[in-house]
Amino acid sequence: MKQILFPALALVLTLALAGCGNTTGARVSSGTAIGAATGAIIGSFGADAGAGALIGAGVGALGGRLVDEHAKGHFD
């Protein structure tokens, strides 16, 4: 039960924090944190949670930057 409850709770909490950023730095930071948490959760099911967290942090930072650029109207 704990193996399912903890990742589900972590995912809900990170998604709840996703909409909190309203500046470029905040969006990139929250994207990085959400990506790291998600990567660690996914990586914990595999062999290496640390590598998953690093990959997730990179993808999350990129995603946060893209969301920021879209919010500024740079992408249609």
Secondary structure, 3 states (H helix, E strand, C coil): CHHHHHHHHHHHHHHHHHHHCCCHHHHHHHHHHHHHHHHHHHHHHCCCHHHHHHHHHHHHHHHHHHHHHHHCCCCC
